[in-house]
Amino acid sequence: MTEHVTARNIKDPLQKLAWNLGFYGLCRRWAEVKDLPEIKYILELEEKERAQRSLENRIRLSKIGRFRPMADFDWKWPAEIDRLAIEDLLTLQFVKEGLNPILIEPNGVGKTMIAKNLAHLALLAGHTVRFTTAAAMLGQLAETDSASQRHRLMSSLHKLDFLAVDELGQLSYDTRFADLFYEVISCRYEQQRPTLISTNKPFSQWDEIFPSKSTTVTIIERLMHRSEIIVIKGPSYRKFEVDERARARAAARAQR
């Protein structure tokens, strides 16, 4: 016999799982199937399979790429770094609170590594995530052929649980790009969705990135209103690795 079932009147956790998975017909005939020994196994198997497919799809769309885990981060290398603040970010509490992590450091000290680890942890926690450079994001928005395409792309950025924008400050942008960046930040600010920014320039130098002072000030104000600002100082670790490889090659040649 078919029951009248809604999400509100389901009491059985297993029936609730079946409902959440979309097996509505099964839920309406729950009295007939609930005692079958296979039902729990089948539903839990389906739940795990969907969760795995969801994770794989979110990883593909996130565009995080390859990265080193935080276990490999050399905390002794930077001359200045707030380790406790970064470890607090790694708990992902900032996602729940809608805070914007702002990583400010010279090139090569580890901000991209930190940003990618945060993005990956957010993915594993079930969030929708996108990792992008500022140049790639703004370039894609500017190159869309129509207003409707740009709206769809902008909407996809607005809906993300977590957006990580890397390398802001490497290039300077004209007014059109500044307006696009403002739209991304402004909409996510209104929705209280966290946006990570990693940059090699302090806020006082952002007028070198965007031409309009008023737009730049507004962007900074929206980012800073709910933010966790972390300043990292030190020499480039990438340059150190390049120099180390060069010394190792020179030593190997000298021994031949």
C-alpha positions as CSV (number, residue, x, y, z in Angstrom):
1,M,0.0,0.0,0.0
2,T,1.3,3.4,-0.9
3,E,1.8,5.9,1.9
4,H,1.5,9.6,1.8
5,V,5.0,10.7,2.6
6,T,6.7,14.1,2.8
7,A,10.1,15.1,4.1
8,R,8.6,16.5,7.3
9,N,6.7,13.3,8.4
10,I,9.6,10.9,7.9
11,K,10.9,9.6,11.2
12,D,13.0,6.6,10.2
13,P,16.6,7.7,9.5
14,L,17.0,5.1,6.7
15,Q,13.8,6.2,5.0
16,K,15.0,9.8,5.3
17,L,18.2,8.8,3.5
18,A,16.1,7.2,0.8
19,W,14.1,10.4,0.4
20,N,17.3,12.5,0.3
21,L,18.6,10.3,-2.5
22,G,15.5,10.8,-4.5
23,F,13.9,7.3,-4.1
24,Y,10.4,8.8,-3.5
25,G,8.5,5.7,-4.7
26,L,10.5,3.5,-2.4
27,C,9.7,5.9,0.5
28,R,6.0,5.7,-0.2
29,R,6.1,1.9,0.0
30,W,8.5,1.9,2.9
31,A,6.4,-0.5,5.0
32,E,6.9,-3.2,2.3
33,V,10.7,-2.9,2.0
34,K,12.1,-1.5,5.4
35,D,12.7,-5.0,6.8
36,L,14.6,-6.3,3.7
37,P,18.2,-7.1,4.8
38,E,19.6,-5.5,1.6
39,I,17.9,-2.1,1.9
40,K,20.4,-0.5,4.3
41,Y,23.4,-1.7,2.3
42,I,22.0,-0.5,-1.0
43,L,21.1,2.9,0.2
44,E,24.4,3.5,2.0
45,L,26.2,2.2,-1.1
46,E,24.3,4.7,-3.3
47,E,25.0,7.5,-0.8
48,K,28.8,6.8,-0.9
49,E,28.8,6.6,-4.7
50,R,27.0,9.9,-5.1
51,A,29.3,11.6,-2.6
52,Q,32.4,10.3,-4.5
53,R,31.0,11.5,-7.9
54,S,30.2,14.9,-6.3
55,L,33.7,15.2,-5.0
56,E,35.3,14.2,-8.3
57,N,33.1,16.8,-10.1
58,R,33.9,19.5,-7.6
59,I,37.6,18.8,-7.9
60,R,37.4,19.0,-11.7
61,L,35.6,22.3,-11.5
62,S,37.8,23.8,-8.8
63,K,40.9,23.9,-11.1
64,I,43.2,23.7,-8.1
65,G,45.8,21.7,-9.9
66,R,48.9,20.3,-8.3
67,F,50.2,21.6,-4.9
68,R,52.3,20.6,-2.0
69,P,50.4,19.7,1.3
70,M,50.8,22.0,4.3
71,A,52.8,19.2,6.0
72,D,55.6,20.2,3.6
73,F,55.4,23.9,4.5
74,D,58.7,25.2,6.0
75,W,57.5,27.4,8.8
76,K,61.0,28.5,9.6
77,W,61.6,30.0,6.1
78,P,59.5,33.2,6.3
79,A,61.0,36.0,8.3
80,E,57.5,36.9,9.5
81,I,54.4,34.6,9.5
82,D,51.4,34.2,11.9
83,R,51.3,30.4,12.0
84,L,48.4,30.3,14.5
85,A,46.3,32.5,12.2
86,I,47.0,30.2,9.2
87,E,46.3,27.1,11.2
88,D,43.0,28.7,12.3
89,L,42.1,29.2,8.6
90,L,42.8,25.5,8.0
91,T,39.9,24.7,10.3
92,L,37.6,26.3,7.7
93,Q,35.8,28.3,10.3
94,F,36.2,31.3,8.0
95,V,33.9,29.6,5.4
96,K,31.1,29.3,8.0
97,E,31.6,32.9,9.1
98,G,31.9,34.3,5.5
99,L,35.4,35.8,6.2
100,N,37.8,36.8,3.4
101,P,41.4,35.5,3.9
102,I,43.8,38.1,2.6
103,L,47.4,36.8,2.2
104,I,49.9,39.6,1.6
105,E,53.5,38.7,0.8
106,P,56.3,39.1,-1.6
107,N,56.5,36.5,-4.4
108,G,57.6,33.0,-3.6
109,V,57.2,32.7,0.2
110,G,54.2,30.4,0.2
111,K,50.9,32.2,-0.3
112,T,49.8,30.1,-3.3
113,M,50.6,26.9,-1.4
114,I,48.5,28.0,1.5
115,A,45.6,29.2,-0.8
116,K,45.5,25.8,-2.6
117,N,45.5,23.8,0.6
118,L,42.6,25.9,1.9
119,A,40.7,25.3,-1.3
120,H,41.4,21.6,-1.2
121,L,40.3,21.3,2.4
122,A,37.1,23.2,1.6
123,L,36.4,20.7,-1.3
124,L,36.9,17.7,1.0
125,A,34.4,19.3,3.5
126,G,31.8,19.4,0.7
127,H,32.0,23.0,-0.4
128,T,32.0,24.2,-4.0
129,V,35.3,25.9,-4.7
130,R,37.2,27.6,-7.5
131,F,40.9,28.4,-7.5
132,T,42.0,30.9,-10.1
133,T,44.5,33.7,-10.8
134,A,43.2,37.2,-11.0
135,A,44.4,37.4,-14.6
136,A,42.6,34.2,-15.7
137,M,39.4,35.1,-14.0
138,L,39.2,38.7,-15.3
139,G,40.4,37.6,-18.8
140,Q,37.7,35.0,-19.0
141,L,35.0,37.4,-18.0
142,A,36.3,40.1,-20.4
143,E,36.5,37.7,-23.3
144,T,32.9,36.3,-23.2
145,D,31.1,37.1,-26.4
146,S,27.7,38.2,-25.0
147,A,26.1,39.7,-22.0
148,S,24.2,36.5,-21.3
149,Q,27.4,34.4,-21.3
150,R,29.1,36.9,-19.0
151,H,26.1,36.8,-16.7
152,R,26.2,33.0,-16.5
153,L,29.9,33.0,-15.8
154,M,29.6,35.8,-13.2
155,S,26.7,33.9,-11.6
156,S,28.8,30.8,-11.3
157,L,31.4,32.8,-9.4
158,H,28.9,34.4,-7.1
159,K,27.4,31.0,-6.1
160,L,30.6,29.3,-5.1
161,D,31.0,28.5,-1.4
162,F,34.7,29.6,-1.6
163,L,36.5,31.5,-4.3
164,A,40.3,31.8,-4.2
165,V,41.9,34.5,-6.3
166,D,45.6,34.2,-6.6
167,E,48.4,36.6,-7.9
168,L,46.5,39.8,-7.6
169,G,49.1,42.5,-8.2
170,Q,51.2,40.7,-10.8
171,L,49.5,42.7,-13.5
172,S,47.8,46.1,-13.8
173,Y,44.3,46.3,-15.2
174,D,42.2,48.9,-17.1
175,T,38.8,50.3,-16.0
176,R,36.8,47.5,-17.6
177,F,38.7,44.8,-15.7
178,A,38.4,46.8,-12.5
179,D,34.7,47.0,-12.9
180,L,34.5,43.2,-13.4
181,F,36.6,42.6,-10.3
182,Y,34.4,45.0,-8.3
183,E,31.3,43.1,-9.5
184,V,32.7,39.7,-8.3
185,I,33.7,41.1,-4.9
186,S,30.6,43.2,-4.3
187,C,28.1,40.4,-5.0
188,R,30.1,37.8,-2.9
189,Y,30.3,40.5,-0.1
190,E,26.5,40.9,-0.2
191,Q,26.0,37.1,0.0
192,Q,28.7,36.8,2.7
193,R,30.5,34.2,0.7
194,P,34.3,34.0,1.5
195,T,36.8,35.2,-1.1
196,L,40.5,34.5,-0.6
197,I,42.9,37.1,-2.1
198,S,46.6,36.4,-2.4
199,T,48.6,39.4,-3.4
200,N,52.2,40.7,-3.5
201,K,51.0,44.3,-2.8
202,P,49.7,45.9,0.4
203,F,46.4,47.7,0.1
204,S,48.3,51.1,-0.1
205,Q,49.6,50.0,-3.4
206,W,46.4,48.7,-5.0
207,D,46.1,51.9,-7.0
208,E,48.9,50.4,-9.1
209,I,46.6,47.5,-9.9
210,F,43.4,49.3,-10.8
211,P,43.1,52.8,-12.3
212,S,40.0,54.1,-10.5
213,K,40.8,55.2,-7.0
214,S,37.1,55.2,-5.9
215,T,36.6,51.6,-7.3
216,T,39.8,50.5,-5.6
217,V,38.8,51.9,-2.3
218,T,35.3,50.3,-2.5
219,I,36.9,46.9,-3.4
220,I,39.3,47.1,-0.4
221,E,36.5,48.2,2.0
222,R,34.3,45.2,1.0
223,L,37.1,42.8,1.4
224,M,38.3,44.2,4.7
225,H,34.9,44.5,6.3
226,R,34.9,40.7,7.1
227,S,38.4,39.5,6.7
228,E,41.4,37.7,8.1
229,I,44.5,39.6,6.9
230,I,47.8,37.8,7.1
231,V,51.1,39.4,6.2
232,I,54.0,37.1,5.3
233,K,57.5,38.4,4.9
234,G,60.7,36.8,3.7
235,P,62.9,35.9,0.7
236,S,61.6,33.9,-2.2
237,Y,61.7,30.1,-1.4
238,R,61.4,29.4,-5.1
239,K,64.6,31.4,-5.8
240,F,66.3,29.4,-2.9
241,E,65.3,26.1,-4.6
242,V,66.6,27.3,-8.0
243,D,69.9,28.3,-6.4
244,E,70.1,25.0,-4.5
245,R,69.5,23.0,-7.8
246,A,72.2,25.1,-9.5
247,R,74.7,24.4,-6.7
248,A,73.9,20.7,-6.8
249,R,74.4,20.5,-10.6
250,A,77.7,22.4,-10.3
251,A,78.9,20.1,-7.6
252,A,77.9,17.0,-9.7
253,R,79.8,18.4,-12.7
254,A,82.9,19.1,-10.6
255,Q,83.0,15.4,-9.4
256,R,82.9,14.0,-13.0
